[in-house]
Amino acid sequence: MLDLQDQTVTDPLLAALFVLGAPVIAIAGAADESLRAHPWSTWLRRPVTLGAIATAVSQVRSGLRPEA
């Protein structure tokens, strides 16, 4: 899981993050919308609840595509 709030995220950093193919859940705000095109397992938009995060993690672990 990656919280994008106040993070400096570059294309090389994201390439390194996704190279292994491990599932990555993004938590982001409206300002981070340009990063949505990357292969996230799911994209959670702020404000987000702990319940929504737990559901997304559970779905990713089960091999399901979570509802964004």
Rosetta silent file (secondary structure, phi, psi, omega in degrees, C-alpha in Angstrom):
SEQUENCE: MLDLQDQTVTDPLLAALFVLGAPVIAIAGAADESLRAHPWSTWLRRPVTLGAIATAVSQVRSGLRPEA
SCORE:     score description
SCORE:     0.000 S_00000001
   1 L     0.000  138.706 -179.920    0.000    0.000    0.000 S_00000001
   2 E  -130.616  120.374  175.276    1.299    3.435   -0.872 S_00000001
   3 E   -89.053  114.509 -174.685   -0.090    6.673    0.541 S_00000001
   4 L   -84.624   -7.408 -177.319    0.623    9.273   -2.140 S_00000001
   5 L   -61.079  126.506  177.497   -0.257   12.297    0.004 S_00000001
   6 L    59.890   24.868  178.025    2.659   14.748    0.103 S_00000001
   7 L  -101.921  143.150  171.763    4.968   12.253   -1.656 S_00000001
   8 L   -92.519  106.496 -176.002    7.321   13.116   -4.488 S_00000001
   9 L  -111.800  122.359 -179.635    6.648   10.275   -6.895 S_00000001
  10 L  -109.583  161.904  178.177    8.723   10.015  -10.069 S_00000001
  11 H   -59.981  -42.993  177.237    8.372    7.695  -13.061 S_00000001
  12 H   -61.945  -36.622  177.816   11.627    5.820  -12.208 S_00000001
  13 H   -64.793  -44.774  179.064   10.381    5.287   -8.649 S_00000001
  14 H   -66.333  -38.189  177.166    7.060    3.937   -9.884 S_00000001
  15 H   -59.640  -43.093  178.722    8.803    1.713  -12.440 S_00000001
  16 H   -66.214  -34.175 -179.690   10.879    0.204   -9.632 S_00000001
  17 H   -67.031  -40.287 -174.459    7.754   -0.245   -7.528 S_00000001
  18 H   -93.402   -7.812 -173.079    5.856   -2.159  -10.207 S_00000001
  19 L   -60.246  -33.630 -178.157    8.728   -4.150  -11.760 S_00000001
  20 L   -83.389  -11.944  178.381    8.187   -7.223   -9.567 S_00000001
  21 L    78.899   12.089  177.157    4.473   -7.330  -10.237 S_00000001
  22 L   -71.348  146.584  179.730    3.494   -7.313   -6.562 S_00000001
  23 L   -67.744  136.615  179.264    0.064   -5.816   -5.852 S_00000001
  24 L  -131.802  125.382  176.904    0.152   -2.170   -4.790 S_00000001
  25 E  -100.243  129.293  178.687   -2.824   -0.258   -3.429 S_00000001
  26 E   -99.856  138.906  169.939   -2.713    3.518   -3.808 S_00000001
  27 E  -116.591  120.953 -170.805   -4.338    5.952   -1.403 S_00000001
  28 E  -145.112  163.391  174.167   -4.575    9.330   -3.060 S_00000001
  29 L  -108.381 -175.315 -177.977   -6.290   12.661   -3.197 S_00000001
  30 H   -60.954  -33.573 -177.432   -7.523   14.726   -6.105 S_00000001
  31 H   -68.675  -18.471 -177.244   -4.056   16.212   -6.678 S_00000001
  32 H   -95.182    5.852 -173.767   -2.635   12.732   -7.367 S_00000001
  33 H   -55.726  -29.366 -179.376   -5.104   11.869  -10.148 S_00000001
  34 H   -65.823  -18.100 -179.609   -2.354   12.022  -12.821 S_00000001
  35 H   -88.305   -4.154 -174.315   -0.765    8.906  -11.260 S_00000001
  36 L   -64.088  -24.265 -176.295   -3.901    6.811  -11.682 S_00000001
  37 L   -70.526  -11.246 -179.464   -2.817    5.385  -15.061 S_00000001
  38 L   -74.749  163.465 -173.742   -0.169    3.189  -13.426 S_00000001
  39 L   -79.469   57.236  177.374   -0.903   -0.515  -12.747 S_00000001
  40 L   -66.676  149.284  173.125   -2.201   -0.182   -9.188 S_00000001
  41 L   -66.758  -39.359  171.094   -4.092   -3.144   -7.773 S_00000001
  42 E  -159.586  164.003 -175.438   -6.676   -0.603   -6.741 S_00000001
  43 E  -125.709  114.597  178.013   -6.954    3.133   -6.232 S_00000001
  44 E  -105.842  127.192 -176.959   -8.568    4.492   -3.065 S_00000001
  45 E  -100.743  134.161  176.799   -9.413    8.172   -3.072 S_00000001
  46 L   -64.918  146.862   -3.183   -9.323   10.302    0.068 S_00000001
  47 L   -74.374  144.543 -177.871  -11.202   10.570    2.270 S_00000001
  48 L  -131.062  146.139 -179.676  -10.961    6.839    2.885 S_00000001
  49 L   -97.870  160.600  175.121  -12.004    4.746    5.870 S_00000001
  50 H   -62.389  -33.620  177.379  -10.069    1.963    7.561 S_00000001
  51 H   -63.031  -41.448  177.979  -12.896   -0.333    6.560 S_00000001
  52 H   -65.056  -38.576  177.820  -12.436    0.526    2.874 S_00000001
  53 H   -65.552  -46.069 -179.773   -8.695   -0.128    3.181 S_00000001
  54 H   -61.255  -41.541  178.501   -9.296   -3.469    4.927 S_00000001
  55 H   -63.481  -44.833 -179.929  -11.801   -4.510    2.256 S_00000001
  56 H   -62.545  -44.111  178.932   -9.410   -3.578   -0.560 S_00000001
  57 H   -62.157  -44.352  179.108   -6.524   -5.490    1.052 S_00000001
  58 H   -60.878  -43.534 -179.953   -8.752   -8.527    1.581 S_00000001
  59 H   -66.602  -41.207  178.610   -9.935   -8.453   -2.038 S_00000001
  60 H   -63.991  -43.175  179.310   -6.398   -8.078   -3.403 S_00000001
  61 H   -64.353  -29.219  179.788   -5.209  -10.984   -1.230 S_00000001
  62 L   -85.141   -2.875 -179.961   -8.104  -13.089   -2.534 S_00000001
  63 L    84.381   11.284  178.881   -7.142  -12.314   -6.123 S_00000001
  64 L   -91.376  154.660  174.593  -10.184  -10.152   -6.773 S_00000001
  65 L   -89.102  107.772 -178.327  -10.130   -6.786   -8.498 S_00000001
  66 L   -62.248  151.843  172.793  -11.402   -4.362   -5.808 S_00000001
  67 L   -70.780  128.982 -178.915  -14.016   -1.788   -6.638 S_00000001
  68 L   -84.336    0.000    0.000  -12.265    1.580   -6.966 S_00000001
